[in-house]
């Protein structure tokens, strides 16, 4: 019998502690910056469309990237 902590932390062969909740695709903004966009599965709340942008004006302890939720309006690559 396995110890519960081994099960919880995925220490048993074939058991992973991580679960895939979405996928991201890499593309470029019209300014040429790399961005990621995709969907995260939020369970009962459905899928959430997200975009991740680099913080090109980082100072001190600001984050390296920003995450934005797409409000449902489709944008073309030229509008990004």
PDB file of N, CA, C and O in Angstrom, chain B, residues numbered from 101:
ATOM      1  N   UNK B 101       0.840  -1.187   0.000  1.00  0.00           N
ATOM      2  CA  UNK B 101       0.000   0.000   0.000  1.00  0.00           C
ATOM      3  C   UNK B 101       0.883   1.248   0.000  1.00  0.00           C
ATOM      4  O   UNK B 101       1.873   1.325   0.728  1.00  0.00           O
ATOM      5  N   UNK B 102       0.507   2.222  -0.829  1.00  0.00           N
ATOM      6  CA  UNK B 102       1.275   3.458  -0.963  1.00  0.00           C
ATOM      7  C   UNK B 102       0.855   4.478   0.090  1.00  0.00           C
ATOM      8  O   UNK B 102      -0.309   4.534   0.488  1.00  0.00           O
ATOM      9  N   UNK B 103       1.803   5.271   0.530  1.00  0.00           N
ATOM     10  CA  UNK B 103       1.524   6.349   1.470  1.00  0.00           C
ATOM     11  C   UNK B 103       0.748   7.439   0.734  1.00  0.00           C
ATOM     12  O   UNK B 103       1.027   7.708  -0.434  1.00  0.00           O
ATOM     13  N   UNK B 104      -0.214   8.068   1.393  1.00  0.00           N
ATOM     14  CA  UNK B 104      -1.075   9.076   0.760  1.00  0.00           C
ATOM     15  C   UNK B 104      -0.271  10.239   0.200  1.00  0.00           C
ATOM     16  O   UNK B 104      -0.659  10.794  -0.828  1.00  0.00           O
ATOM     17  N   UNK B 105       0.831  10.633   0.829  1.00  0.00           N
ATOM     18  CA  UNK B 105       1.625  11.747   0.314  1.00  0.00           C
ATOM     19  C   UNK B 105       2.254  11.400  -1.026  1.00  0.00           C
ATOM     20  O   UNK B 105       2.438  12.281  -1.866  1.00  0.00           O
ATOM     21  N   UNK B 106       2.589  10.121  -1.243  1.00  0.00           N
ATOM     22  CA  UNK B 106       3.130   9.709  -2.535  1.00  0.00           C
ATOM     23  C   UNK B 106       2.070   9.844  -3.621  1.00  0.00           C
ATOM     24  O   UNK B 106       2.383  10.233  -4.746  1.00  0.00           O
ATOM     25  N   UNK B 107       0.856   9.534  -3.303  1.00  0.00           N
ATOM     26  CA  UNK B 107      -0.227   9.660  -4.270  1.00  0.00           C
ATOM     27  C   UNK B 107      -0.492  11.127  -4.571  1.00  0.00           C
ATOM     28  O   UNK B 107      -0.613  11.503  -5.736  1.00  0.00           O
ATOM     29  N   UNK B 108      -0.583  11.960  -3.539  1.00  0.00           N
ATOM     30  CA  UNK B 108      -0.890  13.375  -3.718  1.00  0.00           C
ATOM     31  C   UNK B 108       0.177  14.113  -4.511  1.00  0.00           C
ATOM     32  O   UNK B 108      -0.148  15.018  -5.279  1.00  0.00           O
ATOM     33  N   UNK B 109       1.413  13.757  -4.348  1.00  0.00           N
ATOM     34  CA  UNK B 109       2.499  14.462  -5.018  1.00  0.00           C
ATOM     35  C   UNK B 109       3.008  13.733  -6.255  1.00  0.00           C
ATOM     36  O   UNK B 109       4.047  14.107  -6.799  1.00  0.00           O
ATOM     37  N   UNK B 110       2.306  12.707  -6.709  1.00  0.00           N
ATOM     38  CA  UNK B 110       2.645  12.049  -7.952  1.00  0.00           C
ATOM     39  C   UNK B 110       3.931  11.264  -7.932  1.00  0.00           C
ATOM     40  O   UNK B 110       4.603  11.160  -8.958  1.00  0.00           O
ATOM     41  N   UNK B 111       4.290  10.712  -6.800  1.00  0.00           N
ATOM     42  CA  UNK B 111       5.545   9.990  -6.704  1.00  0.00           C
ATOM     43  C   UNK B 111       5.427   8.536  -7.135  1.00  0.00           C
ATOM     44  O   UNK B 111       6.431   7.828  -7.215  1.00  0.00           O
ATOM     45  N   UNK B 112       4.225   8.095  -7.410  1.00  0.00           N
ATOM     46  CA  UNK B 112       4.027   6.738  -7.881  1.00  0.00           C
ATOM     47  C   UNK B 112       4.182   6.744  -9.396  1.00  0.00           C
ATOM     48  O   UNK B 112       3.675   7.645 -10.065  1.00  0.00           O
ATOM     49  N   UNK B 113       4.864   5.767  -9.935  1.00  0.00           N
ATOM     50  CA  UNK B 113       5.106   5.700 -11.370  1.00  0.00           C
ATOM     51  C   UNK B 113       3.788   5.784 -12.137  1.00  0.00           C
ATOM     52  O   UNK B 113       2.832   5.069 -11.839  1.00  0.00           O
ATOM     53  N   UNK B 114       3.757   6.678 -13.136  1.00  0.00           N
ATOM     54  CA  UNK B 114       2.583   6.826 -13.974  1.00  0.00           C
ATOM     55  C   UNK B 114       1.542   7.800 -13.463  1.00  0.00           C
ATOM     56  O   UNK B 114       0.532   8.025 -14.130  1.00  0.00           O
ATOM     57  N   UNK B 115       1.763   8.383 -12.300  1.00  0.00           N
ATOM     58  CA  UNK B 115       0.805   9.341 -11.746  1.00  0.00           C
ATOM     59  C   UNK B 115       1.456  10.716 -11.761  1.00  0.00           C
ATOM     60  O   UNK B 115       2.538  10.898 -11.202  1.00  0.00           O
ATOM     61  N   UNK B 116       0.820  11.663 -12.380  1.00  0.00           N
ATOM     62  CA  UNK B 116       1.367  13.005 -12.452  1.00  0.00           C
ATOM     63  C   UNK B 116       0.571  13.950 -11.558  1.00  0.00           C
ATOM     64  O   UNK B 116      -0.658  13.881 -11.532  1.00  0.00           O
ATOM     65  N   UNK B 117       1.252  14.833 -10.822  1.00  0.00           N
ATOM     66  CA  UNK B 117       0.536  15.792  -9.978  1.00  0.00           C
ATOM     67  C   UNK B 117      -0.046  16.955 -10.789  1.00  0.00           C
ATOM     68  O   UNK B 117      -0.822  17.753 -10.262  1.00  0.00           O
ATOM     69  N   UNK B 118       0.330  17.051 -12.076  1.00  0.00           N
ATOM     70  CA  UNK B 118      -0.167  18.149 -12.891  1.00  0.00           C
ATOM     71  C   UNK B 118      -1.240  17.664 -13.847  1.00  0.00           C
ATOM     72  O   UNK B 118      -1.204  16.534 -14.333  1.00  0.00           O
ATOM     73  N   UNK B 119      -2.197  18.548 -14.104  1.00  0.00           N
ATOM     74  CA  UNK B 119      -3.288  18.247 -15.013  1.00  0.00           C
ATOM     75  C   UNK B 119      -3.331  19.341 -16.078  1.00  0.00           C
ATOM     76  O   UNK B 119      -3.260  20.526 -15.751  1.00  0.00           O
ATOM     77  N   UNK B 120      -3.445  18.958 -17.327  1.00  0.00           N
ATOM     78  CA  UNK B 120      -3.540  19.935 -18.400  1.00  0.00           C
ATOM     79  C   UNK B 120      -4.911  20.602 -18.341  1.00  0.00           C
ATOM     80  O   UNK B 120      -5.940  19.927 -18.327  1.00  0.00           O
ATOM     81  N   UNK B 121      -4.912  21.945 -18.308  1.00  0.00           N
ATOM     82  CA  UNK B 121      -6.182  22.675 -18.245  1.00  0.00           C
ATOM     83  C   UNK B 121      -6.393  23.557 -19.463  1.00  0.00           C
ATOM     84  O   UNK B 121      -7.410  24.243 -19.564  1.00  0.00           O
ATOM     85  N   UNK B 122      -5.448  23.545 -20.384  1.00  0.00           N
ATOM     86  CA  UNK B 122      -5.604  24.379 -21.566  1.00  0.00           C
ATOM     87  C   UNK B 122      -4.426  24.272 -22.497  1.00  0.00           C
ATOM     88  O   UNK B 122      -3.503  23.486 -22.283  1.00  0.00           O
ATOM     89  N   UNK B 123      -4.477  25.082 -23.536  1.00  0.00           N
ATOM     90  CA  UNK B 123      -3.426  25.104 -24.549  1.00  0.00           C
ATOM     91  C   UNK B 123      -3.198  26.534 -25.002  1.00  0.00           C
ATOM     92  O   UNK B 123      -4.113  27.357 -24.991  1.00  0.00           O
ATOM     93  N   UNK B 124      -1.961  26.820 -25.401  1.00  0.00           N
ATOM     94  CA  UNK B 124      -1.602  28.154 -25.877  1.00  0.00           C
ATOM     95  C   UNK B 124      -0.887  28.047 -27.219  1.00  0.00           C
ATOM     96  O   UNK B 124      -0.179  27.077 -27.489  1.00  0.00           O
ATOM     97  N   UNK B 125      -1.086  29.060 -28.048  1.00  0.00           N
ATOM     98  CA  UNK B 125      -0.402  29.156 -29.326  1.00  0.00           C
ATOM     99  C   UNK B 125       0.399  30.441 -29.351  1.00  0.00           C
ATOM    100  O   UNK B 125      -0.049  31.475 -28.857  1.00  0.00           O
ATOM    101  N   UNK B 126       1.590  30.368 -29.932  1.00  0.00           N
ATOM    102  CA  UNK B 126       2.467  31.528 -30.034  1.00  0.00           C
ATOM    103  C   UNK B 126       2.197  32.244 -31.360  1.00  0.00           C
ATOM    104  O   UNK B 126       2.069  31.605 -32.404  1.00  0.00           O
ATOM    105  N   UNK B 127       2.114  33.572 -31.308  1.00  0.00           N
ATOM    106  CA  UNK B 127       1.954  34.382 -32.512  1.00  0.00           C
ATOM    107  C   UNK B 127       2.616  35.731 -32.269  1.00  0.00           C
ATOM    108  O   UNK B 127       3.240  35.940 -31.229  1.00  0.00           O
ATOM    109  N   UNK B 128       2.482  36.641 -33.220  1.00  0.00           N
ATOM    110  CA  UNK B 128       3.073  37.967 -33.089  1.00  0.00           C
ATOM    111  C   UNK B 128       2.000  39.043 -33.148  1.00  0.00           C
ATOM    112  O   UNK B 128       1.013  38.913 -33.872  1.00  0.00           O
ATOM    113  N   UNK B 129       2.202  40.109 -32.376  1.00  0.00           N
ATOM    114  CA  UNK B 129       1.331  41.275 -32.464  1.00  0.00           C
ATOM    115  C   UNK B 129       1.752  42.082 -33.685  1.00  0.00           C
ATOM    116  O   UNK B 129       2.774  41.783 -34.302  1.00  0.00           O
ATOM    117  N   UNK B 130       0.979  43.097 -34.039  1.00  0.00           N
ATOM    118  CA  UNK B 130       1.349  43.904 -35.205  1.00  0.00           C
ATOM    119  C   UNK B 130       2.638  44.690 -34.960  1.00  0.00           C
ATOM    120  O   UNK B 130       3.282  45.137 -35.909  1.00  0.00           O
ATOM    121  N   UNK B 131       3.014  44.858 -33.689  1.00  0.00           N
ATOM    122  CA  UNK B 131       4.279  45.517 -33.355  1.00  0.00           C
ATOM    123  C   UNK B 131       5.458  44.552 -33.405  1.00  0.00           C
ATOM    124  O   UNK B 131       6.607  44.957 -33.229  1.00  0.00           O
ATOM    125  N   UNK B 132       5.166  43.253 -33.651  1.00  0.00           N
ATOM    126  CA  UNK B 132       6.228  42.263 -33.747  1.00  0.00           C
ATOM    127  C   UNK B 132       6.567  41.575 -32.438  1.00  0.00           C
ATOM    128  O   UNK B 132       7.500  40.774 -32.383  1.00  0.00           O
ATOM    129  N   UNK B 133       5.818  41.879 -31.376  1.00  0.00           N
ATOM    130  CA  UNK B 133       6.051  41.222 -30.083  1.00  0.00           C
ATOM    131  C   UNK B 133       5.447  39.823 -30.095  1.00  0.00           C
ATOM    132  O   UNK B 133       4.419  39.585 -30.728  1.00  0.00           O
ATOM    133  N   UNK B 134       6.088  38.915 -29.399  1.00  0.00           N
ATOM    134  CA  UNK B 134       5.543  37.571 -29.259  1.00  0.00           C
ATOM    135  C   UNK B 134       4.420  37.593 -28.232  1.00  0.00           C
ATOM    136  O   UNK B 134       4.540  38.232 -27.186  1.00  0.00           O
ATOM    137  N   UNK B 135       3.343  36.903 -28.526  1.00  0.00           N
ATOM    138  CA  UNK B 135       2.237  36.766 -27.587  1.00  0.00           C
ATOM    139  C   UNK B 135       1.761  35.326 -27.603  1.00  0.00           C
ATOM    140  O   UNK B 135       2.013  34.591 -28.558  1.00  0.00           O
ATOM    141  N   UNK B 136       1.078  34.928 -26.553  1.00  0.00           N
ATOM    142  CA  UNK B 136       0.466  33.607 -26.477  1.00  0.00           C
ATOM    143  C   UNK B 136      -1.033  33.790 -26.357  1.00  0.00           C
ATOM    144  O   UNK B 136      -1.500  34.709 -25.685  1.00  0.00           O
ATOM    145  N   UNK B 137      -1.785  32.922 -27.004  1.00  0.00           N
ATOM    146  CA  UNK B 137      -3.236  32.974 -26.863  1.00  0.00           C
ATOM    147  C   UNK B 137      -3.776  31.557 -26.858  1.00  0.00           C
ATOM    148  O   UNK B 137      -3.193  30.655 -27.459  1.00  0.00           O
ATOM    149  N   UNK B 138      -4.886  31.371 -26.180  1.00  0.00           N
ATOM    150  CA  UNK B 138      -5.471  30.042 -26.117  1.00  0.00           C
ATOM    151  C   UNK B 138      -6.656  30.000 -25.188  1.00  0.00           C
ATOM    152  O   UNK B 138      -7.278  31.018 -24.884  1.00  0.00           O
ATOM    153  N   UNK B 139      -6.951  28.797 -24.746  1.00  0.00           N
ATOM    154  CA  UNK B 139      -8.130  28.556 -23.928  1.00  0.00           C
ATOM    155  C   UNK B 139      -7.760  27.782 -22.680  1.00  0.00           C
ATOM    156  O   UNK B 139      -6.965  26.843 -22.731  1.00  0.00           O
ATOM    157  N   UNK B 140      -8.342  28.183 -21.555  1.00  0.00           N
ATOM    158  CA  UNK B 140      -8.202  27.466 -20.295  1.00  0.00           C
ATOM    159  C   UNK B 140      -9.567  26.900 -19.944  1.00  0.00           C
ATOM    160  O   UNK B 140     -10.574  27.604 -20.019  1.00  0.00           O
ATOM    161  N   UNK B 141      -9.603  25.642 -19.564  1.00  0.00           N
ATOM    162  CA  UNK B 141     -10.851  25.018 -19.136  1.00  0.00           C
ATOM    163  C   UNK B 141     -11.083  25.365 -17.673  1.00  0.00           C
ATOM    164  O   UNK B 141     -10.267  25.035 -16.812  1.00  0.00           O
ATOM    165  N   UNK B 142     -12.205  26.035 -17.394  1.00  0.00           N
ATOM    166  CA  UNK B 142     -12.513  26.474 -16.034  1.00  0.00           C
ATOM    167  C   UNK B 142     -13.648  25.662 -15.423  1.00  0.00           C
ATOM    168  O   UNK B 142     -14.436  26.184 -14.634  1.00  0.00           O
ATOM    169  N   UNK B 143     -13.731  24.400 -15.782  1.00  0.00           N
ATOM    170  CA  UNK B 143     -14.724  23.516 -15.197  1.00  0.00           C
ATOM    171  C   UNK B 143     -16.145  23.965 -15.449  1.00  0.00           C
ATOM    172  O   UNK B 143     -16.558  24.100 -16.601  1.00  0.00           O
ATOM    173  N   UNK B 144     -16.899  24.199 -14.389  1.00  0.00           N
ATOM    174  CA  UNK B 144     -18.305  24.596 -14.511  1.00  0.00           C
ATOM    175  C   UNK B 144     -18.493  25.935 -15.201  1.00  0.00           C
ATOM    176  O   UNK B 144     -19.572  26.228 -15.716  1.00  0.00           O
ATOM    177  N   UNK B 145     -17.440  26.750 -15.212  1.00  0.00           N
ATOM    178  CA  UNK B 145     -17.526  28.069 -15.839  1.00  0.00           C
ATOM    179  C   UNK B 145     -17.260  28.011 -17.340  1.00  0.00           C
ATOM    180  O   UNK B 145     -17.372  29.028 -18.025  1.00  0.00           O
ATOM    181  N   UNK B 146     -16.915  26.852 -17.854  1.00  0.00           N
ATOM    182  CA  UNK B 146     -16.648  26.697 -19.286  1.00  0.00           C
ATOM    183  C   UNK B 146     -15.220  27.056 -19.641  1.00  0.00           C
ATOM    184  O   UNK B 146     -14.340  27.069 -18.780  1.00  0.00           O
ATOM    185  N   UNK B 147     -14.996  27.343 -20.899  1.00  0.00           N
ATOM    186  CA  UNK B 147     -13.673  27.701 -21.391  1.00  0.00           C
ATOM    187  C   UNK B 147     -13.477  29.206 -21.319  1.00  0.00           C
ATOM    188  O   UNK B 147     -14.407  29.979 -21.548  1.00  0.00           O
ATOM    189  N   UNK B 148     -12.251  29.610 -20.996  1.00  0.00           N
ATOM    190  CA  UNK B 148     -11.903  31.023 -20.924  1.00  0.00           C
ATOM    191  C   UNK B 148     -10.803  31.278 -21.950  1.00  0.00           C
ATOM    192  O   UNK B 148      -9.752  30.637 -21.921  1.00  0.00           O
ATOM    193  N   UNK B 149     -11.055  32.220 -22.858  1.00  0.00           N
ATOM    194  CA  UNK B 149     -10.049  32.600 -23.847  1.00  0.00           C
ATOM    195  C   UNK B 149      -9.099  33.608 -23.216  1.00  0.00           C
ATOM    196  O   UNK B 149      -9.533  34.628 -22.681  1.00  0.00           O
ATOM    197  N   UNK B 150      -7.800  33.319 -23.279  1.00  0.00           N
ATOM    198  CA  UNK B 150      -6.817  34.219 -22.677  1.00  0.00           C
ATOM    199  C   UNK B 150      -5.757  34.619 -23.686  1.00  0.00           C
ATOM    200  O   UNK B 150      -5.565  33.960 -24.708  1.00  0.00           O
ATOM    201  N   UNK B 151      -5.073  35.715 -23.379  1.00  0.00           N
ATOM    202  CA  UNK B 151      -3.932  36.190 -24.142  1.00  0.00           C
ATOM    203  C   UNK B 151      -2.854  36.581 -23.142  1.00  0.00           C
ATOM    204  O   UNK B 151      -3.148  37.162 -22.097  1.00  0.00           O
ATOM    205  N   UNK B 152      -1.618  36.264 -23.460  1.00  0.00           N
ATOM    206  CA  UNK B 152      -0.490  36.589 -22.587  1.00  0.00           C
ATOM    207  C   UNK B 152       0.481  37.452 -23.383  1.00  0.00           C
ATOM    208  O   UNK B 152       0.944  37.068 -24.457  1.00  0.00           O
ATOM    209  N   UNK B 153       0.779  38.633 -22.830  1.00  0.00           N
ATOM    210  CA  UNK B 153       1.652  39.592 -23.494  1.00  0.00           C
ATOM    211  C   UNK B 153       2.877  39.874 -22.629  1.00  0.00           C
ATOM    212  O   UNK B 153       2.773  39.888 -21.402  1.00  0.00           O
ATOM    213  N   UNK B 154       4.041  40.100 -23.254  1.00  0.00           N
ATOM    214  CA  UNK B 154       5.213  40.479 -22.465  1.00  0.00           C
ATOM    215  C   UNK B 154       5.062  41.908 -21.952  1.00  0.00           C
ATOM    216  O   UNK B 154       4.430  42.744 -22.597  1.00  0.00           O
ATOM    217  N   UNK B 155       5.637  42.176 -20.808  1.00  0.00           N
ATOM    218  CA  UNK B 155       5.667  43.531 -20.255  1.00  0.00           C
ATOM    219  C   UNK B 155       6.913  44.211 -20.817  1.00  0.00           C
ATOM    220  O   UNK B 155       8.015  44.031 -20.299  1.00  0.00           O
ATOM    221  N   UNK B 156       6.732  44.983 -21.866  1.00  0.00           N
ATOM    222  CA  UNK B 156       7.872  45.633 -22.528  1.00  0.00           C
ATOM    223  C   UNK B 156       8.358  46.879 -21.796  1.00  0.00           C
ATOM    224  O   UNK B 156       9.355  47.484 -22.190  1.00  0.00           O
ATOM    225  N   UNK B 157       7.663  47.259 -20.741  1.00  0.00           N
ATOM    226  CA  UNK B 157       8.047  48.455 -19.985  1.00  0.00           C
ATOM    227  C   UNK B 157       8.300  48.102 -18.518  1.00  0.00           C
ATOM    228  O   UNK B 157       7.948  48.860 -17.615  1.00  0.00           O
ATOM    229  N   UNK B 158       8.906  46.959 -18.303  1.00  0.00           N
ATOM    230  CA  UNK B 158       9.119  46.442 -16.952  1.00  0.00           C
ATOM    231  C   UNK B 158      10.088  47.322 -16.165  1.00  0.00           C
ATOM    232  O   UNK B 158      11.146  47.716 -16.656  1.00  0.00           O
ATOM    233  N   UNK B 159       9.691  47.612 -14.939  1.00  0.00           N
ATOM    234  CA  UNK B 159      10.535  48.341 -13.999  1.00  0.00           C
ATOM    235  C   UNK B 159      10.455  47.664 -12.647  1.00  0.00           C
ATOM    236  O   UNK B 159       9.392  47.191 -12.248  1.00  0.00           O
ATOM    237  N   UNK B 160      11.552  47.616 -11.954  1.00  0.00           N
ATOM    238  CA  UNK B 160      11.628  47.071 -10.605  1.00  0.00           C
ATOM    239  C   UNK B 160      10.977  45.696 -10.485  1.00  0.00           C
ATOM    240  O   UNK B 160      11.419  44.744 -11.128  1.00  0.00           O
ATOM    241  N   UNK B 161       9.945  45.587  -9.678  1.00  0.00           N
ATOM    242  CA  UNK B 161       9.329  44.287  -9.395  1.00  0.00           C
ATOM    243  C   UNK B 161       8.044  44.045 -10.188  1.00  0.00           C
ATOM    244  O   UNK B 161       7.196  43.264  -9.758  1.00  0.00           O
ATOM    245  N   UNK B 162       7.893  44.690 -11.315  1.00  0.00           N
ATOM    246  CA  UNK B 162       6.716  44.454 -12.141  1.00  0.00           C
ATOM    247  C   UNK B 162       6.808  43.072 -12.773  1.00  0.00           C
ATOM    248  O   UNK B 162       7.900  42.518 -12.895  1.00  0.00           O
ATOM    249  N   UNK B 163       5.665  42.509 -13.176  1.00  0.00           N
ATOM    250  CA  UNK B 163       5.670  41.170 -13.764  1.00  0.00           C
ATOM    251  C   UNK B 163       6.318  41.158 -15.149  1.00  0.00           C
ATOM    252  O   UNK B 163       6.397  42.186 -15.821  1.00  0.00           O
ATOM    253  N   UNK B 164       6.773  39.990 -15.557  1.00  0.00           N
ATOM    254  CA  UNK B 164       7.369  39.818 -16.881  1.00  0.00           C
ATOM    255  C   UNK B 164       6.308  39.747 -17.973  1.00  0.00           C
ATOM    256  O   UNK B 164       6.556  40.132 -19.116  1.00  0.00           O
ATOM    257  N   UNK B 165       5.107  39.245 -17.612  1.00  0.00           N
ATOM    258  CA  UNK B 165       4.025  39.058 -18.575  1.00  0.00           C
ATOM    259  C   UNK B 165       2.704  39.507 -17.970  1.00  0.00           C
ATOM    260  O   UNK B 165       2.542  39.512 -16.749  1.00  0.00           O
ATOM    261  N   UNK B 166       1.752  39.887 -18.835  1.00  0.00           N
ATOM    262  CA  UNK B 166       0.387  40.209 -18.436  1.00  0.00           C
ATOM    263  C   UNK B 166      -0.546  39.182 -19.056  1.00  0.00           C
ATOM    264  O   UNK B 166      -0.327  38.742 -20.185  1.00  0.00           O
ATOM    265  N   UNK B 167      -1.582  38.800 -18.325  1.00  0.00           N
ATOM    266  CA  UNK B 167      -2.599  37.889 -18.830  1.00  0.00           C
ATOM    267  C   UNK B 167      -3.893  38.673 -18.985  1.00  0.00           C
ATOM    268  O   UNK B 167      -4.325  39.368 -18.065  1.00  0.00           O
ATOM    269  N   UNK B 168      -4.506  38.555 -20.157  1.00  0.00           N
ATOM    270  CA  UNK B 168      -5.775  39.226 -20.422  1.00  0.00           C
ATOM    271  C   UNK B 168      -6.821  38.178 -20.791  1.00  0.00           C
ATOM    272  O   UNK B 168      -6.511  37.167 -21.422  1.00  0.00           O
ATOM    273  N   UNK B 169      -8.057  38.436 -20.387  1.00  0.00           N
ATOM    274  CA  UNK B 169      -9.174  37.573 -20.749  1.00  0.00           C
ATOM    275  C   UNK B 169      -9.859  38.193 -21.949  1.00  0.00           C
ATOM    276  O   UNK B 169     -10.191  39.379 -21.943  1.00  0.00           O
ATOM    277  N   UNK B 170     -10.068  37.399 -22.965  1.00  0.00           N
ATOM    278  CA  UNK B 170     -10.777  37.860 -24.150  1.00  0.00           C
ATOM    279  C   UNK B 170     -12.262  37.926 -23.819  1.00  0.00           C
ATOM    280  O   UNK B 170     -12.845  36.940 -23.369  1.00  0.00           O
ATOM    281  N   UNK B 171     -12.875  39.086 -24.040  1.00  0.00           N
ATOM    282  CA  UNK B 171     -14.292  39.263 -23.692  1.00  0.00           C
ATOM    283  C   UNK B 171     -15.233  38.683 -24.747  1.00  0.00           C
ATOM    284  O   UNK B 171     -16.437  38.933 -24.693  1.00  0.00           O
ATOM    285  N   UNK B 172     -14.721  37.932 -25.685  1.00  0.00           N
ATOM    286  CA  UNK B 172     -15.565  37.279 -26.670  1.00  0.00           C
ATOM    287  C   UNK B 172     -15.541  37.935 -28.035  1.00  0.00           C
ATOM    288  O   UNK B 172     -15.986  37.343 -29.019  1.00  0.00           O
ATOM    289  N   UNK B 173     -15.024  39.160 -28.105  1.00  0.00           N
ATOM    290  CA  UNK B 173     -14.947  39.821 -29.396  1.00  0.00           C
ATOM    291  C   UNK B 173     -13.735  39.274 -30.152  1.00  0.00           C
ATOM    292  O   UNK B 173     -12.625  39.240 -29.622  1.00  0.00           O
ATOM    293  N   UNK B 174     -13.959  38.855 -31.374  1.00  0.00           N
ATOM    294  CA  UNK B 174     -12.876  38.328 -32.195  1.00  0.00           C
ATOM    295  C   UNK B 174     -12.073  39.493 -32.773  1.00  0.00           C
ATOM    296  O   UNK B 174     -12.644  40.466 -33.266  1.00  0.00           O
ATOM    297  N   UNK B 175     -10.753  39.386 -32.709  1.00  0.00           N
ATOM    298  CA  UNK B 175      -9.882  40.390 -33.288  1.00  0.00           C
ATOM    299  C   UNK B 175      -8.989  39.726 -34.323  1.00  0.00           C
ATOM    300  O   UNK B 175      -8.565  38.582 -34.155  1.00  0.00           O
ATOM    301  N   UNK B 176      -8.715  40.442 -35.373  1.00  0.00           N
ATOM    302  CA  UNK B 176      -7.802  39.917 -36.374  1.00  0.00           C
ATOM    303  C   UNK B 176      -6.385  40.193 -35.925  1.00  0.00           C
ATOM    304  O   UNK B 176      -6.160  41.005 -35.029  1.00  0.00           O
ATOM    305  N   UNK B 177      -5.435  39.528 -36.537  1.00  0.00           N
ATOM    306  CA  UNK B 177      -4.039  39.697 -36.157  1.00  0.00           C
ATOM    307  C   UNK B 177      -3.614  41.166 -36.315  1.00  0.00           C
ATOM    308  O   UNK B 177      -2.810  41.652 -35.519  1.00  0.00           O
ATOM    309  N   UNK B 178      -4.126  41.872 -37.305  1.00  0.00           N
ATOM    310  CA  UNK B 178      -3.735  43.264 -37.541  1.00  0.00           C
ATOM    311  C   UNK B 178      -4.263  44.203 -36.444  1.00  0.00           C
ATOM    312  O   UNK B 178      -3.753  45.313 -36.292  1.00  0.00           O
ATOM    313  N   UNK B 179      -5.271  43.774 -35.685  1.00  0.00           N
ATOM    314  CA  UNK B 179      -5.811  44.611 -34.620  1.00  0.00           C
ATOM    315  C   UNK B 179      -5.064  44.439 -33.312  1.00  0.00           C
ATOM    316  O   UNK B 179      -5.236  45.248 -32.400  1.00  0.00           O
ATOM    317  N   UNK B 180      -4.231  43.397 -33.193  1.00  0.00           N
ATOM    318  CA  UNK B 180      -3.529  43.132 -31.938  1.00  0.00           C
ATOM    319  C   UNK B 180      -2.360  44.063 -31.757  1.00  0.00           C
ATOM    320  O   UNK B 180      -1.655  43.980 -30.752  1.00  0.00           O
TER     321      UNK B 180
END
